[in-house]
Amino acid sequence: MMALVLLAPLWIKPTFAPSARVERDGVLTFSRTLPVDVQPYQVFQGQNFELETPSADGHYSGREYAAILRMKAEIVDAEGRPLPVAKLMLHHIVFLNAGNANAGRPLRDATCDTLTFPDNLTTVPAIAERFYSTGEEGAVFDLPPGYGYKVRADDRWGALFMVMNHLPHRDRAFIRYTAEYVTGERARRLKGVRPFWMDVNNCKADPYYDVPGTGRPGSEHTRTSVWRAPEDLRLVVGQGHVHGGAKLMRLRRRDCEDPAAALSRPVCGAPDHAFYRVRPKLHEPGPIATSRFYSARGIPVAKGQRIELRSTYDARDPHTRVMGTYIGAYTPDGDITPRSACAEQPQVEYNPMPAGRTDPPRFAVPLFRQPTGPYRRLKKPEVTVVSPRLEPGRIELAAGQRLRWNFATPPGNDNLHDITLARGPVGFASPHLNQGRSFSYRFERPGKYELFCSLHPVQMTQVIRVRRQ
Ligand SMILES: [Cu+2]
């Protein structure tokens, strides 16, 4: 895990609030909070690789295992009350378990050999498995009855997260994570699961991609990825994480001609839902829920067979920095052949979904601050990005011209910036960059491109007017 502790500037001191210890039918509840201190309108990326694990409550120790049945994470105030998104929004959080290599329990991510950090520069061996994540959709980790995620008392956990402050003042809050677990004989009797993470842009801490949004009404943009089963296994649970504009995620066994083994459907809030009333509008609101499948029997996949994930977005409007990630769990099962796997119809159930809109609503993201002044024609189509400004604020280009942004900022997460389309003819975005790295984009379509930095959406805005040649 030491190799992961590379981005020191965002290190959060683990000053934990006391745990609320609850025992119910032999199920123990563990809970801890991580403080977050967010500047006005900040989009805060944090990490912590010394998370306390349920063993800190002392119900199991050393090389004993507990089995986690359920887990959730949310953002709360000092009194433990969940915070409204109008104040702070937990955009996403990912939990990692590194096991304990020094004590003979190395863990590896099931789908990635390496992971790239949000700086798009630092790539480290994936010596930890991503086991739970949630975001605006409020996903809860749970399993069909009879299964447990077995963790050892000396396992080491970490988390990567992003919090958005929608208010013009500094805010302090806590990310609270809670796990329900059993120990001893009860844990031993459960079937163990391994977490898996699929992603149409995998192995990155910031696995974004962009939907250009130049299609007709009703058209769809899809992206797929394939994972070969590392062993004979049964998929028992899975759920997608998507952003605004998403229509569907679909998992299927490509070698079995499954039309669909499991779906994850996003549901968006009603027009008066808090996600649409948040001001300022810093990003396109994501769904309020995505469906989660459960299969008590498991969806059988033989070693080497292909599991395909497809992420579908609306293609009519641009959707920038979207994600198509999917996290689930499987149980190893050494008694599967390719033929027997495909002969078995997947049996899945879904969680109940809240009422809402199943077709993503159209939503334009306006710039927080419109740049002013004359449109500048640049002799050399290059701009230098410095913290935290994008200048000149208004630029005019001819269609077909390429503009380059040089990110001349020092090392460190605080100095990362990007270029993201808020509103305009074609959706595109750059990775988070610094240290002299650059990004260029060729503006083919005439029109007005309203751009911002997704990490500094209030301070850093720019408009490009592209005229016909
Ligand atoms: Cu920025």
Residues whose N, C-alpha, C, O or C-beta is under 5 A from the ligand:
A	BS01	CU	L416 H417 D418 C453 L455 H456 M460
